Amino acid sequence: MTGSIAGLKRFTSPVKGRGLQVTRPFKVGELLFSSPAYSCVLSVKERGSCCEFCFSRKEGLARCGKCRKACYCDLKCQKGDWPMHKLECSAMTAFGENWCPSETTRLVARILAKKKMQKEPSASEKMLLIGELQSHLEDEDNEKREGTEADIAALYRFYSKHLEMPDHKDLLTLYSQVACNGFTVEDDELFQMGAAIYPDVALINHSCLPSVIVTYNGTSSEVRAVQNMKPGDEVLISYIDLLYPTEDRNKRLRESYYFTCDCNECKTKSKDNAKVKVRKRSDPFEPQVISNMVRYGRNSIREFRFKCLNSLARPSELLEMCEQSLEEMGAVFDDSNVYMLHMMYQAMGVCIYMQDADGAIRYGKKLLKPYSKLYPPYSLNVSSMYLKLGRIYMNVERRSEGVSALKKALAIMEVAHGKDHPYIKEVRREMGQK
């Protein structure tokens, strides 16, 4: 152990491995600790909208004079980012449109550079060193290993000029550590801004009934209580989206983190019936009909995700996919069924992209009540939905509905983000606009 954080204790158990416990009481909304990123990287799609160094989203950013890609608030941010940006600046210019490392590879490159530059533990390693992060290299299947090998090839192609590469086994281990311990840095509406590594935060174990929530203030992470905690309670976050039933959640956990959750929610499956609710009728559906429709819902989600990731469909075609699957599933599933909700959420996103406010509002209103019921208290999934709807209402001059939605978002965000967070101030400003 490298140090300590007030109010917290690191522990090791035969069953759960490493973890964190609180050593004093914490109330809902109270900050347990904050941590700067050991390394972070802004998503390429956010370039031009956000500062490469501090992740601030603003207009009037200044571009790097050499690559003309990276953007900064001011000279201070540009100088602060140069030790990392120089890894990419000349390569982006030289390779042009052929410069295409994955976000994981970009983050790995920065971790390697940071390790070389910094010999003492950083402010993000008070409880856990970067080299102590859990790796699941031995658990990875051939498909994942092939993906990692492709990433390593890209690392050599785009970064070898500026990096001293470790041996191949160490690179494989580092990629596995990043895959299992990396965090997606998100904004107030849960849009991905970038990726980061926070060693101390990575000590926190998973539960489908989390006691804390992780949010972001610039590139720093903040961990706040969403349950009242007493000394000895374990600090627990959710690694995954908690909307889905137990079988789906644990499948995702096994695929990405190589364990099965045994929290009380997974043992009792208390919300599963509500999450896969079917339409009421005098002649109940046969179990086989329901299981077939669940399979159809999962396949529809996979197909939609594949087409989005690979840009295989126009927005109008994606919206049609959503509508078709909703019509098909709606013959069996209640509107509050999570597979219905997933496709409604995607449809809302497409409508927002197409600037179809009426469509986005129509789908958003259907999501709010079941989201509030199915997600845990103080869920960012719920607050972000209120935020999106509130902002759409304000944009189409439906002010009273907009203010009402923003107030509900604010009630959650003040707990999850803290009352002094810049996002809180921004929402209050929006509510005060005419």
Backbone torsions as a table, in degrees:
resi	resn	phi	psi	omega
1	MET	NA	141.1	-175.0
2	THR	-95.8	-18.7	-176.5
3	GLY	178.7	-149.7	-179.5
4	SER	-151.9	164.3	174.5
5	ILE	-125.5	128.1	-176.4
6	ALA	-55.6	132.1	177.6
7	GLY	87.7	-0.4	-177.2
8	LEU	-129.8	152.5	177.4
9	LYS	-138.5	133.4	174.3
10	ARG	-82.6	140.2	178.2
11	PHE	-135.0	164.0	174.3
12	THR	-133.6	132.1	177.9
13	SER	-131.5	153.5	-179.4
14	PRO	-62.1	-30.5	-175.1
15	VAL	-87.0	-50.2	-172.4
16	LYS	-96.9	-10.0	-175.1
17	GLY	74.0	-138.1	-178.2
18	ARG	-83.6	156.6	177.2
19	GLY	-171.1	-175.9	179.2
20	LEU	-124.6	141.7	172.8
21	GLN	-124.1	155.2	173.7
22	VAL	-89.8	146.9	179.0
23	THR	-110.3	2.7	175.5
24	ARG	-147.1	166.0	179.0
25	PRO	-69.0	146.4	171.5
26	PHE	-130.8	135.6	178.2
27	LYS	-94.4	159.4	177.4
28	VAL	-53.6	129.1	178.8
29	GLY	91.8	-8.3	-177.6
30	GLU	-80.9	141.2	179.7
31	LEU	-77.5	121.8	174.2
32	LEU	-78.9	-50.5	175.3
33	PHE	-168.0	161.5	173.2
34	SER	-122.2	156.7	-177.0
35	SER	-144.8	129.5	171.5
36	PRO	-70.1	159.2	177.4
37	ALA	-72.1	137.5	169.6
38	TYR	-65.8	-47.1	172.4
39	SER	-148.4	148.9	177.7
40	CYS	-149.0	161.6	179.4
41	VAL	-147.0	133.2	177.6
42	LEU	-77.1	137.7	177.5
43	SER	-62.3	142.3	-179.4
44	VAL	-57.3	-37.8	-176.9
45	LYS	-67.8	-15.4	179.4
46	GLU	-92.7	-4.9	179.6
47	ARG	-63.3	135.6	-176.3
48	GLY	96.1	-24.1	178.9
49	SER	-104.1	-28.8	-175.6
50	CYS	-128.1	151.7	174.9
51	CYS	-70.0	132.7	-178.0
52	GLU	-64.8	-25.4	-174.2
53	PHE	-94.4	-50.2	-174.1
54	CYS	-106.1	-4.6	178.3
55	PHE	68.4	12.9	176.8
56	SER	-65.0	134.2	177.0
57	ARG	-97.4	116.6	-177.2
58	LYS	-159.9	166.3	175.8
59	GLU	-91.5	162.4	175.7
60	GLY	77.1	24.3	177.6
61	LEU	-69.7	147.4	179.8
62	ALA	-95.0	133.8	-179.0
63	ARG	-84.2	150.5	172.1
64	CYS	-59.5	131.9	-175.7
65	GLY	-68.7	-20.9	-176.9
66	LYS	-91.9	-58.4	-175.7
67	CYS	-85.8	-22.8	-178.7
68	ARG	62.0	20.4	179.9
69	LYS	-110.5	-55.9	-178.6
70	ALA	-70.2	142.8	-178.0
71	CYS	-126.8	150.0	-174.3
72	TYR	-139.6	155.0	176.1
73	CYS	-63.1	-45.2	-174.4
74	ASP	-163.4	-174.8	-178.3
75	LEU	-64.3	-34.2	179.2
76	LYS	-60.8	-46.5	178.3
77	CYS	-65.2	-39.4	-179.2
78	GLN	-64.0	-43.7	178.0
79	LYS	-66.1	-38.4	178.9
80	GLY	-63.1	-32.3	-176.6
81	ASP	-89.6	-13.3	-171.6
82	TRP	-57.4	-41.1	179.2
83	PRO	-55.8	-27.7	178.2
84	MET	-95.9	-39.9	-177.9
85	HIS	-65.4	-29.3	-178.9
86	LYS	-65.1	-19.1	175.5
87	LEU	-64.3	-26.5	-172.4
88	GLU	-116.1	-24.5	-168.5
89	CYS	-55.5	-57.4	-177.3
90	SER	-69.4	-33.9	179.9
91	ALA	-66.3	-40.2	177.9
92	MET	-61.6	-38.4	178.7
93	THR	-68.8	-44.1	-176.4
94	ALA	-69.6	-42.5	-175.5
95	PHE	-86.0	-21.5	179.8
96	GLY	59.5	-130.1	-178.2
97	GLU	-69.1	-12.9	178.7
98	ASN	-84.6	-2.5	176.5
99	TRP	-78.2	111.5	-171.0
100	CYS	-149.6	44.5	175.0
101	PRO	-67.7	149.8	176.4
102	SER	-69.4	163.2	177.4
103	GLU	-61.7	-35.4	177.8
104	THR	-63.1	-44.1	179.5
105	THR	-64.3	-39.0	178.0
106	ARG	-62.9	-39.7	179.1
107	LEU	-69.7	-41.4	177.9
108	VAL	-59.9	-42.3	179.3
109	ALA	-59.4	-41.5	-180.0
110	ARG	-69.5	-36.2	176.5
111	ILE	-63.4	-44.3	178.9
112	LEU	-61.2	-42.7	178.9
113	ALA	-64.9	-41.0	-179.8
114	LYS	-64.8	-42.5	178.6
115	LYS	-59.0	-38.6	-179.1
116	LYS	-69.1	-39.4	-175.6
117	MET	-79.3	-35.3	-169.0
118	GLN	-112.3	114.1	-176.6
119	LYS	-91.4	-28.0	179.8
120	GLU	-93.9	154.8	177.1
121	PRO	-56.8	139.8	-178.7
122	SER	-85.1	175.3	179.3
123	ALA	-67.5	-12.1	178.0
124	SER	-96.1	6.5	-177.1
125	GLU	-123.8	43.1	179.9
126	LYS	-72.5	-29.6	-176.4
127	MET	-117.0	-21.2	-175.5
128	LEU	-149.8	129.2	177.3
129	LEU	-77.6	152.3	-179.4
130	ILE	-57.3	-37.2	-179.2
131	GLY	-72.8	-12.8	-179.0
132	GLU	-91.3	-1.4	179.8
133	LEU	-57.0	143.5	-180.0
134	GLN	-65.1	133.6	174.0
135	SER	-117.4	145.5	176.0
136	HIS	-122.2	39.6	-177.2
137	LEU	-56.6	-39.6	-177.0
138	GLU	-72.1	-15.5	-178.2
139	ASP	-94.7	-11.1	-173.7
140	GLU	-71.2	140.1	177.6
141	ASP	-84.2	176.5	-176.1
142	ASN	-62.4	-36.4	-179.0
143	GLU	-63.8	-44.0	178.6
144	LYS	-67.2	-39.4	-180.0
145	ARG	-64.5	-39.7	177.5
146	GLU	-63.7	-39.3	177.2
147	GLY	-63.3	-40.5	178.4
148	THR	-65.9	-40.7	178.3
149	GLU	-61.3	-38.4	177.2
150	ALA	-66.0	-38.7	177.6
151	ASP	-64.8	-40.4	179.2
152	ILE	-65.0	-39.3	176.4
153	ALA	-60.4	-40.8	177.5
154	ALA	-67.3	-35.7	177.4
155	LEU	-59.5	-45.8	177.7
156	TYR	-66.0	-40.3	-176.2
157	ARG	-65.0	-44.8	-170.8
158	PHE	-99.4	-15.4	-171.8
159	TYR	-126.8	-3.1	-172.9
160	SER	-62.3	-25.4	-179.4
161	LYS	-64.1	-33.0	-173.1
162	HIS	-111.9	-5.2	-175.2
163	LEU	-120.6	143.6	170.5
164	GLU	-94.7	110.4	-171.5
165	MET	-80.4	135.4	171.4
166	PRO	-73.1	177.7	179.7
167	ASP	-71.2	168.1	-170.6
168	HIS	-61.6	-40.9	-179.3
169	LYS	-63.2	-40.6	179.0
170	ASP	-66.0	-36.0	177.0
171	LEU	-66.1	-42.8	177.5
172	LEU	-59.6	-42.5	179.5
173	THR	-64.0	-43.2	-179.1
174	LEU	-63.8	-43.3	177.6
175	TYR	-61.4	-38.7	178.1
176	SER	-66.7	-40.4	177.6
177	GLN	-61.5	-42.7	179.4
178	VAL	-66.1	-40.6	-179.7
179	ALA	-62.2	-37.9	-175.5
180	CYS	-88.7	-21.2	-172.1
181	ASN	-122.7	-1.8	-179.8
182	GLY	-72.2	152.8	178.3
183	PHE	-118.2	141.5	172.4
184	THR	-89.4	117.1	179.0
185	VAL	-80.8	121.5	-174.7
186	GLU	-121.0	155.6	176.8
187	ASP	-90.0	-167.7	-175.3
188	ASP	-68.3	-21.0	177.4
189	GLU	-101.7	13.3	178.8
190	LEU	67.0	24.1	170.7
191	PHE	-78.8	137.2	-178.3
192	GLN	-71.1	125.7	177.1
193	MET	-101.6	-31.4	-178.2
194	GLY	179.5	-163.5	-179.9
195	ALA	-134.3	153.1	-176.5
196	ALA	-155.1	162.6	173.9
197	ILE	-119.1	127.2	176.7
198	TYR	-127.6	92.5	-175.0
199	PRO	-53.7	-45.3	-178.4
200	ASP	-63.7	-40.6	179.5
201	VAL	-67.8	-31.7	179.9
202	ALA	-65.7	-13.9	175.8
203	LEU	-69.5	-21.0	-173.7
204	ILE	-74.4	129.1	179.8
205	ASN	-81.8	168.0	-177.4
206	HIS	-91.6	148.7	165.3
207	SER	-151.9	146.4	173.3
208	CYS	-78.5	-2.6	171.9
209	LEU	-123.6	70.4	-171.6
210	PRO	-66.5	149.2	176.6
211	SER	-98.3	-17.2	179.4
212	VAL	-136.4	168.4	177.6
213	ILE	-134.8	145.0	179.0
214	VAL	-105.6	125.8	174.3
215	THR	-126.7	176.8	-172.5
216	TYR	-128.2	137.9	175.9
217	ASN	-124.7	98.2	-167.9
218	GLY	67.4	-124.1	177.9
219	THR	-101.0	1.7	177.8
220	SER	-89.4	147.8	175.5
221	SER	-99.2	148.7	177.8
222	GLU	-130.7	132.1	-176.4
223	VAL	-112.0	116.4	-177.7
224	ARG	-123.5	150.0	179.5
225	ALA	-74.1	135.5	171.5
226	VAL	-115.1	3.3	168.8
227	GLN	-135.7	151.0	170.8
228	ASN	-66.2	132.5	-174.2
229	MET	-122.0	143.9	178.4
230	LYS	-117.4	160.3	-178.8
231	PRO	-52.4	133.2	-178.6
232	GLY	98.2	-17.0	178.1
233	ASP	-67.1	142.1	177.6
234	GLU	-80.4	143.2	175.2
235	VAL	-83.1	120.9	-173.5
236	LEU	-133.3	132.5	173.8
237	ILE	-118.7	170.6	172.9
238	SER	-100.6	129.5	178.0
239	TYR	-83.1	-14.8	-169.7
240	ILE	-135.6	171.6	173.3
241	ASP	-70.2	124.2	-174.0
242	LEU	-89.5	6.8	-177.3
243	LEU	-65.4	-31.1	-164.7
244	TYR	-87.8	162.6	-179.3
245	PRO	-68.6	168.6	-171.8
246	THR	-54.8	-46.5	-178.2
247	GLU	-59.4	-43.6	-179.8
248	ASP	-67.0	-41.7	-179.7
249	ARG	-61.7	-46.3	-176.9
250	ASN	-71.9	-28.6	173.6
251	LYS	-62.9	-43.6	178.9
252	ARG	-65.7	-40.9	179.2
253	LEU	-64.2	-40.8	179.4
254	ARG	-66.6	-40.6	-177.8
255	GLU	-68.7	-37.1	-174.3
256	SER	-100.3	-31.3	-172.7
257	TYR	-126.0	-4.0	170.4
258	TYR	65.8	38.5	171.9
259	PHE	-151.1	164.7	175.4
260	THR	-113.2	133.2	-177.4
261	CYS	-77.4	139.3	177.2
262	ASP	-122.8	30.1	177.1
263	CYS	-66.3	170.3	-176.2
264	ASN	-61.9	-35.5	178.9
265	GLU	-65.2	-38.4	178.8
266	CYS	-71.8	-30.2	178.2
267	LYS	-74.5	-43.1	-175.4
268	THR	-89.2	-24.4	-176.4
269	LYS	52.1	40.0	-170.5
270	SER	-64.4	-26.2	-178.7
271	LYS	-102.1	-1.0	-173.4
272	ASP	-61.7	-40.8	-179.3
273	ASN	-62.8	-40.7	178.8
274	ALA	-68.7	-32.7	-177.3
275	LYS	-74.5	-25.7	178.4
276	VAL	-117.8	40.0	-176.4
277	LYS	-64.4	138.2	177.9
278	VAL	-110.1	164.2	-179.6
279	ARG	-67.0	142.7	177.0
280	LYS	-80.6	137.1	173.3
281	ARG	-156.4	161.8	-175.6
282	SER	-64.8	-32.3	178.2
283	ASP	-107.1	95.4	-173.2
284	PRO	-57.2	150.1	178.4
285	PHE	-66.3	144.0	173.8
286	GLU	-68.5	145.7	178.9
287	PRO	-52.9	-36.0	-178.7
288	GLN	-66.5	-36.3	178.1
289	VAL	-63.1	-42.4	-179.8
290	ILE	-66.4	-45.9	-178.9
291	SER	-64.5	-35.8	176.8
292	ASN	-64.8	-38.1	-179.6
293	MET	-72.9	-33.9	173.7
294	VAL	-60.5	-43.8	178.5
295	ARG	-62.2	-41.7	177.9
296	TYR	-62.1	-42.9	179.7
297	GLY	-61.4	-45.4	179.2
298	ARG	-63.5	-41.6	178.7
299	ASN	-64.9	-38.4	178.6
300	SER	-63.6	-40.4	178.3
301	ILE	-63.7	-45.0	179.6
302	ARG	-63.3	-43.2	-178.7
303	GLU	-64.8	-43.1	179.2
304	PHE	-62.1	-45.3	-179.1
305	ARG	-62.3	-42.2	-179.1
306	PHE	-62.1	-44.1	-179.2
307	LYS	-67.8	-34.8	177.2
308	CYS	-67.3	-49.2	-176.2
309	LEU	-63.3	-32.1	-176.5
310	ASN	-104.6	10.5	177.0
311	SER	50.1	50.4	-175.9
312	LEU	-98.3	3.5	-178.3
313	ALA	-149.8	147.2	174.4
314	ARG	-74.6	159.0	179.9
315	PRO	-53.7	-41.2	180.0
316	SER	-62.9	-34.6	178.6
317	GLU	-72.0	-37.0	177.4
318	LEU	-64.9	-40.4	178.3
319	LEU	-64.5	-38.7	177.8
320	GLU	-64.2	-39.2	176.1
321	MET	-58.6	-45.2	179.5
322	CYS	-60.9	-47.3	-177.1
323	GLU	-64.2	-40.0	179.2
324	GLN	-65.6	-44.0	-179.2
325	SER	-68.5	-35.5	177.4
326	LEU	-65.5	-39.4	178.2
327	GLU	-65.2	-42.7	-179.5
328	GLU	-65.5	-49.6	-177.8
329	MET	-70.0	-31.7	-177.3
330	GLY	-64.1	-15.6	176.6
331	ALA	-70.2	-22.9	-177.4
332	VAL	-119.4	-41.9	-173.4
333	PHE	-89.0	144.9	169.6
334	ASP	-69.0	156.4	-179.6
335	ASP	-62.0	-21.1	-179.8
336	SER	-89.0	-0.3	176.7
337	ASN	-63.0	138.1	-172.0
338	VAL	-64.7	-28.0	178.2
339	TYR	-72.8	-33.0	171.4
340	MET	-66.0	-45.0	-178.3
341	LEU	-62.3	-38.7	179.7
342	HIS	-60.2	-46.7	-178.2
343	MET	-72.3	-31.0	173.8
344	MET	-63.9	-41.2	178.9
345	TYR	-62.1	-43.5	178.2
346	GLN	-64.7	-41.3	178.4
347	ALA	-62.0	-40.7	177.7
348	MET	-60.9	-43.7	179.2
349	GLY	-61.1	-41.4	178.2
350	VAL	-65.3	-41.8	178.6
351	CYS	-61.2	-41.0	177.6
352	ILE	-62.2	-44.0	179.3
353	TYR	-61.4	-37.5	-179.1
354	MET	-85.3	3.2	-179.5
355	GLN	59.2	36.2	175.7
356	ASP	-97.6	86.0	-175.4
357	ALA	-62.4	-42.5	-178.2
358	ASP	-61.5	-43.5	178.8
359	GLY	-64.3	-43.7	179.9
360	ALA	-62.4	-41.7	178.9
361	ILE	-65.5	-42.2	-179.1
362	ARG	-58.6	-46.8	179.9
363	TYR	-72.5	-40.5	-178.6
364	GLY	-59.8	-41.3	-179.7
365	LYS	-63.8	-32.6	178.5
366	LYS	-71.1	-24.6	-175.6
367	LEU	-83.4	-29.9	-167.1
368	LEU	-62.0	-49.5	-175.8
369	LYS	-64.1	-50.4	177.8
370	PRO	-65.4	-34.9	176.1
371	TYR	-58.2	-46.7	-178.0
372	SER	-63.3	-29.2	-179.4
373	LYS	-83.2	-38.9	-170.1
374	LEU	-91.2	-26.2	178.1
375	TYR	-86.1	156.7	175.7
376	PRO	-66.2	165.8	177.2
377	PRO	-59.1	147.9	177.3
378	TYR	61.2	35.3	179.9
379	SER	-77.2	134.1	175.8
380	LEU	-68.2	-24.4	176.2
381	ASN	-63.6	-35.8	178.9
382	VAL	-76.4	-46.0	-179.1
383	SER	-63.1	-39.0	-179.4
384	SER	-66.9	-31.8	177.8
385	MET	-69.0	-43.4	175.4
386	TYR	-61.5	-39.6	179.2
387	LEU	-61.8	-48.9	-178.8
388	LYS	-59.9	-47.7	-179.9
389	LEU	-63.8	-44.0	-179.5
390	GLY	-59.6	-42.3	-179.3
391	ARG	-69.8	-35.3	176.1
392	ILE	-66.2	-45.1	177.1
393	TYR	-56.4	-44.6	-178.8
394	MET	-64.0	-37.6	-178.5
395	ASN	-68.3	-27.9	179.2
396	VAL	-101.8	18.0	173.0
397	GLU	62.9	35.7	171.0
398	ARG	-105.5	69.6	-166.0
399	ARG	-61.8	-45.2	-175.5
400	SER	-62.6	-40.7	177.3
401	GLU	-68.2	-36.3	178.9
402	GLY	-65.0	-46.6	179.8
403	VAL	-63.2	-40.4	179.3
404	SER	-60.7	-45.0	179.5
405	ALA	-67.0	-41.4	-179.4
406	LEU	-65.7	-35.2	176.9
407	LYS	-62.4	-40.4	179.8
408	LYS	-68.8	-36.3	174.6
409	ALA	-63.3	-43.1	-176.6
410	LEU	-62.8	-37.5	-179.4
411	ALA	-60.1	-36.1	178.2
412	ILE	-79.5	-44.0	-174.7
413	MET	-65.3	-32.4	179.3
414	GLU	-64.1	-27.8	175.3
415	VAL	-82.3	-48.2	-173.1
416	ALA	-73.7	-38.5	-176.3
417	HIS	-102.4	-19.2	-173.2
418	GLY	91.5	146.6	-171.8
419	LYS	-69.1	-17.0	-178.0
420	ASP	-101.5	6.7	-178.0
421	HIS	-66.9	143.3	177.4
422	PRO	-54.4	-32.8	178.6
423	TYR	-63.5	-37.8	179.0
424	ILE	-63.6	-45.0	179.7
425	LYS	-62.5	-38.2	-179.8
426	GLU	-66.8	-42.7	179.5
427	VAL	-64.9	-40.8	177.5
428	ARG	-62.2	-38.3	177.4
429	ARG	-63.6	-42.9	178.7
430	GLU	-62.0	-39.7	-179.8
431	MET	-67.3	-25.2	-179.3
432	GLY	-86.6	-6.8	-179.5
433	GLN	-75.8	150.9	174.7
434	LYS	-99.5	NA	NA
